[in-house]
């Protein structure tokens, strides 16, 4: 299989292997922690969860960081990325252990959310650092495309595996707060393992270059606004990554809306008990994870076929294909609101979302200078989360108590179609400009 061959090639690179190990451990812990939060917030027997409550929980966990994320990106371009991975994972381990204590103590919800917010806030640094570091551990643009297909997808699969492990532990441990606390502590141990794995890399390996570092925190904070403005100008001057980020934001909005719908269907429409609903959610996550894996297999070949010369337009064309496919398949599979077709829709969404993300990551990495990469990926991360919460909010306004809403499915399909048309318009515009430039050179 091509994906096995590509992985074998990449694993020959020692530094890539070490960075991948950190990603796998870190994102496995993410999967464990996220399932623990879902079990505590959505599937606790004593909680009558609504779509609005789910959307509110997502907003509390994601939006505060989203307001500060661009500023964090400027700091990420000044801190050694290996140190971010080391200290970030160690801090998350300690914070997750604190969350387990709060779950056992049955504290008020607001205090639990503050603790969970701290873990997810640090997570934004770690994920942005992993993405910004990837070009430093591969030795060619061709391998960068392969790495973007395999590394983030492997991380997503690791998160899926972590979620499945958390579900098994939740079922094995007696119901109640103790079950949730045990799962959270397991996530804490995995975060600590990721921190230890980061120690295997030299401190300066992942960049940024020493000339770009500002060791004094005060100086870095004073230059935050100026650095952010420079990063936004740098992005705006490059149309391909701007269009790719806009498309990914739109598709993430759709994913957020559909995630809340599936949560409500698992909780109220398809299951008779909370534990059965949690099991169905785990099945949907596993099927979606299979879609992520399929995207890693398909995307490199699809991009190559759409762009034989490896021009970024091939990646943008692949984003167009992904969005257009979702526009057709989501209503076809989702409108019956039955378990089997909805699981097929989960696979499709996993494939198109991860396929578009692989293409977007590569466009951004290929088009953005190294000393701007941290802040752009931090902005990318903010857009990712804000769009997800926005989609969840729309779902909260649209969904009935059992999660069945044809209006929401049609709205999402329409947005997917508009995204495909927007990206294709950009690609065609670039093709016309290139053709005109060729004509001018010939004359």
MARMI-394258 format. One line per 5 residues: number of its first residue (from 1); their letters; for each residue y, x, z of C-alpha. Coordinates in steps of 0.001 Angstrom, whole numbers, plus 500000, padded with zeros to 6 digits. Layout:
MARMI-394258
NUM = a = Y:X:Z ~ ...;
This chain:
MARMI-394258
1 = xxxxx = 500000:500000:500000 ~ 503498:501300:499192 ~ 504737:500536:502700 ~ 501982:502699:504227 ~ 502835:505533:501825;
6 = xxxxx = 506553:505255:502662 ~ 505828:505242:506377 ~ 503614:508317:506031 ~ 506433:510138:504224 ~ 508993:509238:506896;
11 = xxxxx = 506704:510098:509793 ~ 506519:513653:508496 ~ 510151:513980:509629 ~ 510012:514964:513291 ~ 513465:513671:514215;
16 = xxxxx = 512808:510343:512499 ~ 509609:509965:514558 ~ 511497:510570:517777 ~ 514295:508148:516939 ~ 511709:505555:515893;
21 = xxxxx = 509911:505949:519238 ~ 513139:505170:521086 ~ 513721:502126:518885 ~ 510197:500782:519344 ~ 510218:501105:523117;
26 = xxxxx = 513745:499760:523427 ~ 513169:496733:521206 ~ 509790:495966:522770 ~ 511694:495741:526041 ~ 514255:493488:524329;
31 = xxxxx = 511480:491116:523261 ~ 510054:490993:526772 ~ 513472:490404:528327 ~ 514514:487738:525814 ~ 511329:485727:526306;
36 = xxxxx = 511822:485951:530061 ~ 515349:484546:529647 ~ 514104:481774:527330 ~ 511347:480834:529764 ~ 513794:480727:532674;
41 = xxxxx = 516651:478913:530899 ~ 514847:476606:528438 ~ 511291:476016:529635 ~ 511591:475905:533415 ~ 510006:472620:534575;
46 = xxxxx = 512962:471824:536825 ~ 515511:472140:533999 ~ 516306:469280:531586 ~ 517483:471494:528763 ~ 519746:470182:525974;
51 = xxxxx = 520950:471776:522738 ~ 524392:472092:524330 ~ 522901:473935:527318 ~ 521071:476368:525014 ~ 524230:476981:522977;
56 = xxxxx = 526231:477502:526172 ~ 523705:480056:527425 ~ 523902:481936:524116 ~ 527703:481900:524266 ~ 527747:483206:527842;
61 = xxxxx = 525338:486020:526953 ~ 526844:487069:523614 ~ 530498:486124:523210 ~ 532132:488176:526002 ~ 530788:491358:524448;
66 = xxxxx = 531776:490122:520999 ~ 535425:490125:522090 ~ 535169:493746:523246 ~ 532628:495046:520728 ~ 535028:496667:518227;
71 = xxxxx = 536578:498681:521054 ~ 533103:499802:522091 ~ 532523:500929:518505 ~ 535426:503356:518685 ~ 533893:504818:521841;
76 = xxxxx = 530534:505049:520094 ~ 532132:507290:517467 ~ 533281:509622:520275 ~ 530160:509760:522411 ~ 527032:511647:521455;
81 = xxxxx = 524675:508963:520173 ~ 521638:510529:521804 ~ 523394:510226:525168 ~ 524175:506573:524422 ~ 520455:505945:523849;
86 = xxxxx = 519486:507839:527006 ~ 522016:506441:529458 ~ 522113:502993:527855 ~ 518388:502430:528262 ~ 518371:503864:531788;
91 = xxxxx = 521215:501527:532763 ~ 519442:498535:531217 ~ 516322:499375:533203 ~ 518280:499227:536454 ~ 520132:496039:535473;
96 = xxxxx = 516919:494292:534396 ~ 515341:495127:537746 ~ 518380:493539:539376 ~ 517899:490426:537234 ~ 514312:490118:538506;
101 = xxxxx = 515591:490147:542083 ~ 518083:487383:541249 ~ 515344:485255:539664 ~ 513200:485569:542792 ~ 516181:484738:544985;
106 = xxxxx = 516897:481599:542892 ~ 520617:482330:542821 ~ 523146:480046:541076 ~ 522971:480075:537294 ~ 526366:481788:536875;
111 = xxxxx = 525204:484842:538834 ~ 522016:485050:536778 ~ 524073:484906:533571 ~ 526358:487708:534769 ~ 523329:489939:535286;
116 = xxxxx = 521774:488988:531939 ~ 525121:489536:530209 ~ 525235:493076:531563 ~ 521850:493898:530033 ~ 522674:492385:526645;
121 = xxxxx = 526109:494018:526644 ~ 524612:497498:526965 ~ 522087:496499:524303 ~ 524902:496268:521753 ~ 525701:499972:522289;
126 = xxxxx = 522053:500944:521902 ~ 521401:498961:518711 ~ 524627:500121:517059 ~ 523794:503693:518068 ~ 520308:503456:516551;
131 = xxxxx = 521669:502188:513223 ~ 524494:504739:513081 ~ 522038:507562:513870 ~ 519510:506826:511143 ~ 521229:508834:508346;
136 = xxxxx = 521110:511912:510618 ~ 517291:511972:510710 ~ 516474:511490:506992 ~ 517197:513955:504221 ~ 517994:511860:501123;
141 = xxxxx = 519457:508535:499972 ~ 516037:507441:498704 ~ 514499:508018:502107 ~ 517448:506265:503743 ~ 516534:503079:501850;
146 = xxxxx = 512928:503493:502991 ~ 514057:504135:506567 ~ 516263:501044:506540 ~ 513310:498994:505331 ~ 510860:500304:507893;
151 = xxxxx = 512747:501370:511021 ~ 514732:498185:511877 ~ 511789:496058:510740 ~ 509434:498046:512952 ~ 511894:497457:515786;
156 = xxxxx = 511912:493730:515092 ~ 508117:493675:515039 ~ 508126:495604:518314 ~ 510443:492961:519785 ~ 508052:490280:518526;
161 = xxxxx = 505117:492100:520105 ~ 507092:492410:523328 ~ 507766:488686:523261 ~ 504078:487957:522710 ~ 503170:490262:525603;
166 = xxxxx = 505687:488466:527793 ~ 504149:485097:526863 ~ 500673:486328:527800 ~ 501926:487593:531153 ~ 503841:484353:531772;
171 = xxxxx = 500667:482343:531192 ~ 498529:484689:533316 ~ 500893:484684:536310 ~ 501211:481392:538249 ~ 504126:479141:537259;
176 = xxxxx = 507491:479491:538931 ~ 510111:482128:539566 ~ 507522:484830:540295 ~ 506218:484617:536714 ~ 509683:485103:535223;
181 = xxxxx = 510447:487970:537630 ~ 507238:489832:536743 ~ 508095:489616:533031 ~ 511638:490877:533632 ~ 510295:493832:535647;
186 = xxxxx = 507956:494666:532776 ~ 511012:494794:530497 ~ 512739:497090:533008 ~ 509821:499541:532859 ~ 509924:499585:529058;
191 = xxxxx = 513685:500265:529027 ~ 513051:503239:531313 ~ 510358:504501:528908 ~ 512869:504332:526044 ~ 515326:506435:528057;
196 = xxxxx = 512636:509061:528690 ~ 511760:509102:524956 ~ 515425:509818:524098 ~ 515196:513049:526118 ~ 512910:514504:523427;
201 = xxxxx = 515897:514796:521024 ~ 518605:517487:521319 ~ 521925:516039:522607 ~ 523830:516810:519389 ~ 521151:515739:516895;
206 = xxxxx = 522379:512209:516187 ~ 526078:513006:515839 ~ 528872:512412:515450 ~ 529905:515965:514564 ~ 531543:517962:517368;
211 = xxxxx = 534897:517921:515563 ~ 534909:514123:515822 ~ 534098:514020:519529 ~ 536720:513242:522185 ~ 535129:514178:525502;
216 = xxxxx = 537964:512719:527621 ~ 537417:509006:528130 ~ 541101:508357:528732 ~ 542055:509841:525378 ~ 539352:507811:523656;
221 = xxxxx = 540547:504573:525256 ~ 544184:505246:524349 ~ 543206:505726:520709 ~ 540990:502617:520558 ~ 543425:500299:518796;
226 = xxxxx = 544411:502943:516254 ~ 540776:503834:515616 ~ 539797:500199:515181 ~ 542576:499621:512659 ~ 541483:502723:510750;
231 = xxxxx = 537881:501508:510725 ~ 538876:498087:509402 ~ 541001:499690:506660 ~ 538110:501974:505778 ~ 535822:498944:505464;
236 = xxxxx = 538312:496782:503555 ~ 538824:499493:500936 ~ 535095:499325:500129 ~ 534205:495991:498592 ~ 530421:496291:498588;
241 = xxxxx = 529974:496664:502378 ~ 532649:494009:502997 ~ 530792:491487:500822 ~ 527422:492444:502322 ~ 528717:491996:505872;
246 = xxxxx = 530269:488627:504998 ~ 526986:487432:503496 ~ 524955:488641:506467 ~ 527364:486887:508847 ~ 526924:483616:506967;
251 = xxxxx = 523144:483919:506982 ~ 523119:484773:510674 ~ 525157:481596:511339 ~ 522414:479608:509612 ~ 519748:481422:511613;
256 = xxxxx = 521474:480570:514895 ~ 521630:476863:514054 ~ 517979:476743:513021 ~ 516894:478717:516111 ~ 518334:476069:518435;
261 = xxxxx = 516688:473338:516361 ~ 513270:475018:516665 ~ 513767:475509:520410 ~ 514469:471807:520852 ~ 511520:470810:518655;
266 = xxxxx = 509193:473057:520685 ~ 510567:471704:523960 ~ 510572:467977:523213 ~ 509080:466975:519824 ~ 505870:468982:519472;
271 = xxxxx = 504735:469656:523054 ~ 503700:467535:526005 ~ 504292:470194:528661 ~ 506703:473083:529186 ~ 503928:475698:528934;
276 = xxxxx = 502694:474175:525675 ~ 506247:474247:524325 ~ 506608:477902:525284 ~ 503347:478667:523486 ~ 504562:476915:520334;
281 = xxxxx = 507794:478900:520489 ~ 505721:482065:520729 ~ 503756:481013:517662 ~ 506990:480381:515724 ~ 508298:483804:516761;
286 = xxxxx = 505044:485465:515664 ~ 505155:483773:512258 ~ 508791:484780:511848 ~ 507776:488340:512771 ~ 505240:488268:509952;
291 = xxxxx = 508140:487388:507664 ~ 510033:490432:508944 ~ 507063:492619:508080 ~ 506801:491057:504627 ~ 510486:491874:504080;
296 = xxxxx = 509827:495540:504858 ~ 507034:495576:502289 ~ 508915:493680:499571 ~ 512528:494835:499879 ~ 512334:498464:498638;
301 = xxxxx = 510480:497450:495475 ~ 512712:494425:494920 ~ 515874:496522:495243 ~ 514441:499118:492837 ~ 513593:496469:490247;
306 = xxxxx = 516995:494812:490542 ~ 518778:498155:490339 ~ 516871:500860:488450 ~ 519810:503248:488880 ~ 519914:502668:492663;
311 = xxxxx = 523456:501289:492457 ~ 524345:499241:495569 ~ 524626:496159:493318 ~ 520814:496035:493388 ~ 520958:495572:497141;
316 = xxxxx = 523593:492880:496727 ~ 521454:491138:494126 ~ 518595:491144:496634 ~ 520863:489503:499215 ~ 521650:486871:496573;
321 = xxxxx = 517951:486254:495957 ~ 517303:485914:499698 ~ 520143:483429:500251 ~ 519262:481376:497167 ~ 515589:481221:498195;
326 = xxxxx = 516567:479950:501638 ~ 518832:477305:500095 ~ 515826:475864:498251 ~ 512997:476398:500754 ~ 514645:475507:504064;
331 = xxxxx = 515196:471805:503253 ~ 511875:471585:501423 ~ 509954:472851:504450 ~ 512225:471753:507264 ~ 513053:468122:506539;
336 = xxxxx = 509592:466748:507433 ~ 510150:468151:510980 ~ 506407:468745:511294 ~ 504900:471802:512941 ~ 502992:473304:509986;
341 = xxxxx = 505794:473199:507374 ~ 508277:474349:510006 ~ 506101:477378:510728 ~ 506141:478118:507004 ~ 509945:477836:507165;
346 = xxxxx = 509950:480307:510076 ~ 508077:482809:507895 ~ 510551:482291:505035 ~ 513544:482708:507344 ~ 512069:485877:508811;
351 = xxxxx = 511557:487306:505326 ~ 514958:486398:503857 ~ 516943:487286:506982 ~ 515321:490684:507429 ~ 515360:491377:503691;
356 = xxxxx = 519101:490699:503547 ~ 519665:492789:506676 ~ 517803:495780:505229 ~ 520008:495610:502139 ~ 523175:495170:504201;
361 = xxxxx = 522332:498090:506506 ~ 521802:500356:503513 ~ 525006:499295:501772 ~ 527029:499924:504934 ~ 525385:503267:505689;
366 = xxxxx = 525779:504462:502099 ~ 529425:503407:501778 ~ 530896:504270:505204 ~ 531816:507815:506260 ~ 529855:509212:509222;
371 = xxxxx = 532821:509370:511602 ~ 533519:505643:510962 ~ 529926:504495:511069 ~ 529743:503768:514786 ~ 532715:501421:514859;
376 = xxxxx = 531649:499641:511643 ~ 528154:499054:512978 ~ 529639:497845:516237 ~ 531784:495391:514263 ~ 528644:494433:512328;
381 = xxxxx = 526916:493737:515630 ~ 529828:491574:516823 ~ 529764:489520:513628 ~ 526002:489193:514013 ~ 526294:487722:517513;
386 = xxxxx = 529410:485620:517013 ~ 527890:484016:513909 ~ 524649:483308:515793 ~ 526558:481616:518620 ~ 528676:479691:516113;
391 = xxxxx = 525541:478359:514447 ~ 524128:477417:517845 ~ 527348:475548:518654 ~ 527135:473545:515416 ~ 523519:472732:516250;
396 = xxxxx = 524584:471528:519703 ~ 527061:469114:518097 ~ 524559:467882:515502 ~ 521117:467771:517094 ~ 519680:464670:518792;
401 = xxxxx = 517640:465194:521987 ~ 514340:465748:520133 ~ 515800:468332:517706 ~ 515318:466363:514472 ~ 518502:466445:512341;
406 = xxxxx = 518469:466153:508547 ~ 522253:466671:508592 ~ 521889:470126:510136 ~ 519159:471195:507690 ~ 521253:470101:504685;
411 = xxxxx = 524363:471810:506077 ~ 522463:475069:506507 ~ 520970:474873:503010 ~ 524442:474291:501549 ~ 525810:477349:503349;
416 = xxxxx = 522915:479490:502082 ~ 523680:478326:498526 ~ 527412:479094:498916 ~ 526545:482576:500206 ~ 524312:483275:497196;
421 = xxxxx = 527048:482139:494796 ~ 529709:484230:496552 ~ 527702:487455:496426 ~ 526678:486866:492818 ~ 530330:486314:491845;
426 = xxxxx = 531166:489723:493349 ~ 528292:491410:491509 ~ 529293:489863:488174 ~ 532918:490867:488754 ~ 531841:494481:489345;
431 = xxxxx = 529714:494402:486201 ~ 532681:493222:484121 ~ 534899:495959:485556 ~ 532232:498595:484835 ~ 531831:497332:481260;
436 = xxxxx = 535584:497435:480701 ~ 535723:500970:482076 ~ 532947:502043:479697 ~ 534832:500561:476754 ~ 538036:502354:477789;
441 = xxx = 536239:505697:477984 ~ 534662:505223:474550 ~ 538036:504414:472952;
